[in-house]
């Protein structure tokens, strides 16, 4: 309770964001200890400069964490902090996890350990009929395959994603840029009520928080982090959906796009994502096949020492291009001393397009030469 109260209290201090909270926790071992630490010790934490110290000196004495927690629960009875066992594991993996995550609805939909498959669907607020139709269709097929659909309850693609999932009696989660009690846009009031009754609504903003333009890009990182894969259905060159896709890529999540036409400006952002290595969705069955390749979060531990010392009695029969990637993987793996190599690291050293490297790694994985770990990291197993 003390640590939970400390997370909530620190979140009220102006100028202290998720990154600073992570650093404070690392420096002091807990935010409860950081709360009582002298100002000069707080000042030794990166990012806590003189201006922020003045704010802490002013605001901290006015706030008792445990008293504030009790009062806060009156209007916000259900929320998680990183100190809670039910706080989502996938959010803890990103650099700036929310200090407080409010929720309403069926909390069981968001398995804290990330075992339940969750797929994000995002896109423009003004989609074409084609994008609306395919968003609804893919949301339905995901729901029928017991895959939870997550989106932002905005107009357009988000709305169709939630509606498709509900139509198929599936599980859906809405991440809001307002308080969990606020339906935005207002025309989605009915959808908001349906999700509260049958799904889950999440926000890092307390009850009563009204829409603010700065909240929605921040909201997108939560969608990207909680989703094992993100589907971008249609997005122009300047779109919040692209922010979600870029974040998903940074977090090591898969990104898939619905193919659009060159003369459709609403699809320009999706075409751009393809040049960054995003994979095309070629149909319902193809999407399920792609999602089936995503590894579980608890793979069998790799024994690096065995991987490096077991003799290779049979040389794999590989094509020239595949041999090039295999040689690169083994060279980096053995030379770096790392237990796993990131996908970005391999692409940077391969001097080949990301999609070609991804294809080669998949073939090597099917041959049993490498294994993919969470976060698009690869380890040698032969």
Order of alpha helices (4+ residues) and beta strands (2+ residues): alpha-alpha-alpha-alpha-alpha-alpha-beta-alpha-beta-beta-alpha-beta-alpha-beta-alpha-beta-alpha-beta-alpha-beta-alpha-beta-alpha-alpha-alpha-beta-alpha-alpha-beta-beta
